[in-house]
Amino acid sequence: MIDASISGEIYSNEHISISAVFGAEYSYLDFEQISDPESGLGIISGGSGGDDVYASRERQSYYTELAVTLPYEVELSAALRYDGYELEGDTGEDISTSELSDTVPKLGVSWRPTEDLLLRASWGEAFRTPTMSEMFATISYGFPSAYDSYYCDTLGYAESDTSYCTDTQQHLTYYGGNPDLEPENSESLTFGMVYDATDNLSLELSYYRYDYENKIESIDVDDLIAVDTDGTSSNIERNSSGQIVSITSGYTNYAQVTTSGLDFTANYNLPTSIGDFGVNLEYSHVFSYEEEGIEWAGELSYPDNRGNITLDWNDGDKWTASWRTLFIGSQSNDYYTSDEFAENYFKHNVTVSYQVNDSMKVTAGINNLTDELVEENPGEWRGYDDALYDPLGRTLNFKVQASF
């Protein structure tokens, strides 16, 4: 990779200052991901076929950024960036090449009306090319579990074919890269505030909205089945009775994905005669996550409420301790059954450390103190959503750090 940039102040007077940076980047990458022969042949029990990748990528980028300081504690920023890519890869059937490029802008403004309050907003566009794995991975397969709502509910076989109509029914599914992927484009709008209420209390509140076009995502089997309301999906092969024979998944460009939400953070510090206490709270609420016309916020694998709270203490000398609680909100399963699927989930981690001397520190902790179980997800091959949950129960840990 080669990059070069030049920056500095280009204008200044007693009221206004303008700084700028101009830069360029170049990179070239050869990428290979090779499965072992047994995985490639699909002969490992419980495994799937290999997903080898043989690809290369060349990138050229040019960018500029401006920062303007105005009177009354107002700051403006503007940026413009060009990225051009040339990608080539072996899909297992032929050699595929793509040339992708775009220029995207970004604008920002901040204002500090008082010493304790900062208001800020930003608007921008973004451009993401597919990764080499997303474009050029060879075909692999698996057997994820999912409920076939078309066969079981629409055609009415739920009661007569109980062995098939379950959440644990496995379906042969083919995965692979998609050399026809287009770049992912997005537009973002954010605004919020940071308020230092006291010397010890800081609050931050932000609203966001992201609009994606051609969003690149791996298609979940549950999603494919959910939208196949009439049994005619080109991604699902069915037999004459309507049961699923196989599913073709992988990566695709969704026409549009729109999401919006609110993020809140609070930090509080309390010095006392027995040590310093601290509280950190992080909370996120998703108002909407609409994908291809389907609202997913609050649905399975898309919790609309998440948060963390951390309580910590140190004696200012040798001892430190913390209690961290992770919260994942409940998720319904409306597109597959009428029952709530996942309950509210709380996970507690406790840690205590002692600084023995300048060169040694001892730490002991308990993760998942109350031994909470992860929420089941039959649509995931592990049986749970590993992007949300840690499958380990209560675990103890002990660590000694020493420097010499």
C-alpha positions in Angstrom: 0.0 0.0 0.0 1.2 3.5 -0.9 -0.3 6.7 0.5 0.6 10.4 0.5 -1.1 13.4 1.9 -0.5 17.1 2.5 -2.3 19.2 5.1 -2.2 22.6 6.7 -4.0 25.9 7.3 -5.0 27.6 4.1 -6.7 30.7 5.4 -6.9 32.5 8.7 -8.0 35.8 10.2 -9.2 36.9 13.6 -12.7 35.4 13.1 -12.2 32.4 10.7 -9.7 29.7 10.1 -9.7 27.1 7.3 -7.6 23.9 7.3 -7.4 21.3 4.6 -5.9 18.0 3.8 -5.4 16.4 0.3 -4.4 12.8 -0.2 -4.1 9.8 -2.4 -3.8 6.0 -1.8 -2.9 3.0 -3.9 -3.1 -0.7 -2.9 -2.9 -4.1 -4.5 -3.9 -7.3 -2.8 -3.7 -11.0 -3.8 -6.1 -13.1 -1.7 -6.3 -16.9 -1.4 -8.5 -18.9 1.0 -8.0 -22.6 0.6 -10.0 -25.3 2.4 -8.4 -28.6 3.3 -9.2 -31.4 0.9 -11.6 -33.2 3.2 -13.7 -30.1 3.7 -13.6 -29.4 0.0 -15.0 -32.8 -0.7 -17.7 -32.4 2.0 -16.7 -35.7 3.7 -16.3 -34.3 7.2 -19.3 -35.3 9.4 -21.3 -32.2 10.3 -19.3 -30.0 8.0 -20.0 -28.5 4.6 -18.2 -28.1 1.3 -15.2 -25.8 1.1 -15.6 -22.2 0.2 -12.2 -21.5 -1.5 -11.4 -18.0 -2.7 -8.8 -17.0 -5.4 -9.0 -13.3 -6.1 -7.1 -10.0 -6.4 -8.0 -6.4 -5.9 -6.5 -3.1 -7.0 -7.6 0.2 -5.5 -6.9 3.9 -6.2 -8.3 6.6 -3.9 -8.2 10.4 -3.8 -9.7 12.5 -1.0 -9.9 16.0 0.4 -11.2 17.4 3.7 -11.9 20.9 4.9 -12.3 22.1 8.5 -13.7 25.6 9.1 -13.7 27.3 12.5 -16.3 30.2 12.8 -17.2 32.7 15.5 -19.5 31.7 18.4 -18.0 28.2 18.8 -19.3 26.9 15.4 -17.2 24.4 13.4 -18.0 23.1 9.9 -16.4 20.2 8.1 -16.6 18.9 4.5 -15.1 16.0 2.8 -15.0 14.4 -0.7 -13.6 11.0 -1.5 -13.1 8.9 -4.7 -12.5 5.2 -4.7 -11.9 3.0 -7.7 -11.5 -0.8 -7.6 -10.6 -3.5 -10.1 -11.4 -7.0 -8.9 -10.7 -10.3 -10.4 -11.5 -13.8 -9.1 -12.0 -17.5 -9.9 -15.5 -18.5 -9.1 -14.8 -22.2 -9.9 -16.6 -21.9 -13.2 -14.8 -19.0 -14.9 -12.6 -16.0 -14.2 -14.8 -12.9 -13.4 -13.7 -9.3 -13.4 -15.4 -6.1 -12.1 -14.6 -2.4 -12.1 -16.3 -0.4 -9.4 -16.0 3.2 -8.5 -17.8 6.1 -6.8 -17.3 9.6 -5.3 -19.0 10.4 -2.0 -19.3 13.6 0.1 -19.7 14.3 3.8 -20.8 17.4 5.7 -20.7 18.1 9.4 -21.5 21.0 11.8 -21.0 21.4 15.6 -21.9 24.2 17.9 -21.0 24.7 21.6 -23.6 27.3 22.9 -22.2 26.9 26.4 -19.1 25.4 27.9 -21.1 22.3 29.0 -23.2 21.7 25.9 -22.1 20.5 22.5 -24.6 20.1 19.6 -23.6 18.3 16.4 -25.0 17.0 13.2 -23.7 15.3 10.1 -24.8 14.1 6.7 -22.9 11.9 4.3 -22.9 9.3 1.6 -20.8 6.1 1.7 -19.6 3.5 -0.8 -18.6 0.0 -0.1 -17.4 -2.6 -2.6 -18.0 -6.3 -2.1 -15.2 -8.2 -0.4 -13.4 -10.8 -2.4 -15.1 -13.6 -0.4 -18.5 -12.1 -1.0 -17.9 -12.0 -4.8 -15.7 -15.0 -5.5 -16.2 -17.7 -2.8 -16.8 -21.1 -4.4 -19.9 -23.2 -3.7 -20.3 -24.7 -0.2 -23.3 -26.2 1.4 -24.9 -26.7 4.8 -28.1 -27.9 6.5 -29.6 -25.1 8.6 -32.9 -25.6 10.4 -36.0 -23.6 9.6 -39.7 -23.8 9.6 -41.3 -24.0 6.2 -44.2 -21.6 6.6 -45.4 -21.9 3.0 -45.8 -25.7 3.0 -46.9 -26.0 6.6 -49.2 -23.0 7.0 -50.2 -21.8 3.6 -50.8 -25.2 2.2 -52.1 -26.5 5.5 -49.8 -29.5 6.3 -48.8 -28.4 9.8 -51.0 -30.9 11.6 -50.8 -33.8 9.1 -47.0 -33.6 8.6 -45.7 -33.0 12.1 -42.3 -34.6 11.4 -41.5 -32.0 8.7 -43.3 -29.0 10.1 -40.9 -28.2 13.0 -38.4 -25.4 13.7 -35.7 -28.1 13.7 -36.3 -29.4 10.1 -33.0 -29.2 8.2 -32.8 -28.0 4.6 -30.0 -28.6 2.1 -28.6 -25.1 1.4 -26.0 -24.0 -1.1 -23.8 -21.0 -0.4 -21.3 -19.1 -2.5 -20.0 -15.8 -3.8 -21.8 -13.6 -6.2 -19.6 -12.1 -8.9 -22.5 -9.9 -10.1 -22.6 -7.9 -6.8 -22.8 -4.2 -7.1 -21.3 -1.7 -4.6 -23.3 -0.9 -1.5 -24.3 2.8 -1.3 -25.7 4.5 1.8 -26.8 7.9 3.0 -26.6 8.8 6.7 -28.0 11.5 8.9 -27.0 11.9 12.5 -27.6 14.6 15.1 -27.1 14.7 18.8 -25.7 16.4 21.9 -23.1 15.9 24.6 -23.9 17.5 27.9 -21.5 17.7 30.8 -24.1 18.2 33.5 -21.5 18.3 36.3 -17.8 17.7 36.7 -18.7 14.1 37.4 -21.7 13.4 35.1 -21.6 13.4 31.3 -24.6 12.6 29.0 -24.6 11.8 25.3 -27.7 11.4 23.1 -27.6 10.7 19.3 -30.2 10.0 16.7 -29.2 8.2 13.5 -30.8 7.2 10.2 -29.2 5.2 7.5 -30.6 4.5 4.0 -28.9 1.7 2.1 -29.2 1.0 -1.6 -27.9 -2.3 -2.9 -27.0 -3.3 0.6 -24.7 -6.4 0.6 -25.9 -9.1 2.9 -25.8 -12.8 3.3 -29.3 -14.1 2.8 -30.6 -15.9 5.9 -32.6 -19.1 5.2 -35.4 -17.9 7.5 -35.6 -14.7 5.5 -35.8 -16.6 2.2 -38.6 -18.8 3.5 -40.5 -15.9 5.1 -40.8 -14.0 1.8 -41.7 -17.1 -0.2 -45.4 -16.6 0.5 -46.6 -18.3 -2.7 -43.9 -21.0 -3.2 -42.4 -19.5 -6.3 -39.1 -18.1 -5.0 -36.2 -18.7 -7.5 -34.0 -19.4 -4.4 -36.1 -22.3 -3.2 -36.6 -25.6 -5.1 -39.7 -27.5 -4.0 -41.0 -31.0 -4.8 -44.5 -31.6 -6.2 -45.9 -31.7 -2.7 -44.5 -28.2 -1.9 -41.7 -29.4 0.5 -38.3 -27.8 0.2 -35.8 -29.8 -1.8 -32.9 -27.3 -1.6 -32.2 -23.6 -1.0 -29.7 -21.4 -2.8 -28.4 -18.7 -0.5 -25.3 -16.5 -0.5 -24.8 -12.8 -0.9 -27.1 -10.4 -2.7 -27.8 -6.7 -3.1 -31.0 -5.8 -1.3 -33.0 -3.1 -3.1 -33.2 -1.0 0.0 -32.6 -1.2 3.7 -33.6 1.7 6.0 -32.8 1.8 9.7 -33.1 4.5 12.4 -32.6 4.6 16.1 -31.3 6.3 19.2 -28.1 5.9 21.2 -27.7 7.1 24.8 -24.5 7.1 26.9 -24.1 8.3 30.5 -20.9 8.4 32.6 -20.8 9.2 36.3 -17.7 9.3 38.6 -18.0 9.5 42.4 -14.8 10.0 44.4 -15.1 8.9 48.1 -12.9 8.3 51.0 -12.9 4.6 50.3 -12.0 4.9 46.6 -13.4 6.1 43.3 -16.7 4.7 42.0 -17.8 4.9 38.3 -20.9 4.1 36.4 -21.1 3.8 32.6 -24.5 3.2 30.9 -24.9 2.5 27.2 -28.3 2.0 25.7 -29.5 1.6 22.0 -33.0 1.6 20.7 -33.9 0.7 17.1 -37.0 2.5 15.8 -37.0 0.7 12.5 -35.0 -1.8 10.5 -36.9 -2.2 7.2 -35.4 -4.6 4.6 -37.1 -5.3 1.3 -40.4 -3.9 2.7 -40.3 -6.2 5.8 -40.0 -4.6 9.3 -37.4 -6.5 11.3 -36.9 -4.3 14.4 -37.7 -6.4 17.4 -37.9 -9.6 15.4 -35.7 -12.7 15.7 -32.0 -11.7 15.6 -32.9 -8.0 15.3 -33.4 -6.9 19.0 -34.7 -3.3 19.2 -33.3 -2.8 22.7 -29.8 -3.4 23.8 -27.6 -2.0 26.6 -24.7 -2.3 28.9 -24.1 -1.0 32.4 -20.7 -1.1 34.2 -20.0 -0.4 37.8 -16.4 0.0 38.7 -14.3 0.9 41.8 -10.7 1.4 42.6 -9.0 2.3 45.8 -6.4 4.6 44.1 -3.6 2.2 44.9 -3.8 -1.6 44.4 -7.4 -2.8 44.2 -9.9 -2.5 41.3 -13.2 -4.2 40.8 -16.0 -4.1 38.2 -19.5 -5.5 37.6 -20.7 -5.4 34.0 -24.2 -6.3 32.9 -25.1 -7.0 29.2 -28.7 -6.6 28.2 -30.4 -7.9 25.0 -34.1 -7.2 24.6 -36.7 -9.8 23.8 -37.4 -10.7 20.1 -40.6 -12.0 18.7 -41.0 -14.6 15.9 -44.0 -13.2 14.1 -43.0 -14.2 10.6 -42.8 -17.9 11.5 -44.9 -18.5 14.6 -47.2 -16.4 16.8 -45.2 -17.1 20.0 -42.5 -14.8 21.4 -39.2 -16.4 20.6 -36.5 -14.8 22.7 -36.9 -13.5 26.3 -35.0 -10.6 27.7 -31.4 -11.7 28.3 -29.1 -10.4 31.0 -25.5 -11.5 31.4 -23.3 -10.4 34.4 -19.5 -10.4 34.5 -17.6 -9.7 37.7 -13.8 -8.9 37.9 -11.4 -8.1 40.8 -7.8 -7.1 40.3 -4.9 -6.6 42.7 -1.6 -4.9 41.8 0.9 -6.9 43.7 3.8 -4.6 42.8 5.1 -2.5 39.9 5.7 -5.6 37.7 2.9 -8.0 38.7 -0.9 -7.9 38.6 -3.4 -10.6 39.6 -7.0 -10.7 38.2 -9.9 -13.1 39.0 -13.3 -13.0 37.5 -16.6 -14.8 36.9 -18.3 -14.5 33.5 -22.0 -15.1 33.2 -22.4 -15.1 37.0 -26.0 -16.3 37.0 -25.3 -19.0 34.4 -27.8 -17.6 31.8 -28.6 -19.8 28.8 -28.5 -18.4 25.3 -31.8 -18.1 23.4 -32.4 -20.8 20.9 -32.5 -20.1 17.2 -33.3 -23.2 15.1 -32.5 -21.2 11.9 -28.8 -21.0 12.9 -26.6 -24.1 12.4 -25.2 -23.7 15.9 -28.7 -23.6 17.3 -28.2 -20.0 18.5 -27.3 -16.6 17.0 -23.6 -16.3 17.6 -23.7 -12.6 16.6 -25.8 -11.8 19.7 -25.1 -14.5 22.3 -22.1 -16.2 23.9 -22.9 -19.9 24.4 -20.7 -20.4 27.4 -22.4 -20.7 30.8 -20.8 -19.6 34.1 -17.0 -19.6 33.7 -14.2 -18.7 36.2 -11.0 -17.0 35.1 -7.7 -16.2 36.8 -4.9 -14.3 35.2 -1.4 -13.2 36.3 0.3 -10.4 34.4 4.0 -10.0 34.9 6.6 -7.7 33.3 10.3 -8.1 33.3 
